[in-house]
Amino acid sequence: MLSESIKKLVQYGIETGLTPACEKNYTTNLLLDVFKEDEYTEPAEEYSDINLEEVLKELLDEAVERGLIQDSVVYRDLFDTRLMNCLMPRPAQVQKSFWEKYEKSPEEATDYFYKLSQDSDYIRRYRVKKDQKWTVDSPYGAIDITINLSKPEKDPKAIAAAKLIKSSSYPKCLLCPENEGYAGRANHPARENHRIIPITINDSPWGMQYSPYVYYNEHCIVFNFQHTPMKIERNTFIKLFDFVKLFPHYFLGSNADLPIVGGSILSHDHFQGGHYTFAMAKAEIEKYVTIPGYEDVEAGIVKWPLSVLRIRHKDEKRLIDLATHVLEVWRGYTDEAAFIFAETDGEPHNTITPIARKKGDMYELDLTLRNNITTEENPLGVYHPHAQYHHIKKENIGLIEVMGLAVLPARLKEELELLEEYILDGKDVASNEKIEKHAQWVKEFLPKYDHLDKDNIEEVLHKEVGNVFVHVLEDAGVYKCTGEGRAAFMHFIENL
């Protein structure tokens, strides 16, 4: 059984191009060593079109049976990553292939690297495809919704084991370049099959990799080789455009650099990008504006629930200068009537979520104004999902959500399935503790629909979830899409 599974995995490596055919024996021996097996008789049967998930399951079951690993998703993930590394080219080989292809076109280079990141099981295709995805029409365009199911839940044994592991500061975080090839541990994912493309932006060493969870097409992460905190400043805009010049078919954006409105990893300077057009990028400018000293730069307020100033020019240096000016003014801007406070008790509140892209021969930069002030009424943030929407989305509105893609928690899969059952059977939603949080929401939207049955209930729930997310985005807008809100937004622009 082990010999058959090893032959299949080696054949998978050859078929995908991860493993040169001339390295067949070498790769087989690496895999035998992982299993502490000295004997091998090559099966006579020839294999093709290997299903990676199936062959890895066979090998992981064998490892459990041999007592090499515990039967837990955490330990299985650590072990199968080690197996996949036996098939992988070394980092230098990957980098060489990437830049050779880049000479032909940047797109050919990223196509190669994205495929390698999937073939290597760093991006687990069979998990990612479990994610639920749909779109919802809104006044702002088609909004993307996804329920993230690709991150496996840790089991109690692995959680207990992680607590017992001695604290380690290596690698410092999940974004550090030292993750490349790291074997992992119960409290840190294995990255033996992980490869990084070194790039230079703003005259400093950075790396490009793909997100293992792929929230959208070619979802890449661009990170500083130094473990240094995120900060939105002039250099941020320079870095964004340096990357877009390297890869003009990709957009690149940054989470804000303050808690609540920022991303999940503020301790390591990084950006997110990819080959995808979000609803925000498709949104039109609803009001053009002229900024003194930058009359040559096309600028305007975007028709979007968050407060976005879009600036466009053929020369990215003009955008860098203007963005720096907007940031500096916004950092210190207070408008009490609009409940915008630059700081309270010495704590700064204003920052920006920027997104850069190239369209034709024009560079484009979206500057999303953010503010993280809290109040007694909204202790998690005034410009954050309000409490009435927490049953769907309570987490921070980071870069990906800002652009119009809801990354919703895995719990919603089961909760929406239960809601379908309860609504169709006429049962009281509030009577089930798993879904009672949705009771008021259901009560509000049900009267809108004359007829609900098993054929349309899922579509209705998906639509209503999308509507909630649109309200969440509106909550995150510092200036609302109302006459009063737009007047306050213009007041800020007039102060530039």
Summary of the structure (lengths in Angstrom):
residues: 496
radius of gyration: 25.0
end to end distance: 70.4
largest distance: 79.1
contacts: 1532
relative contact order: 0.09
helix: 42%
strand: 18%
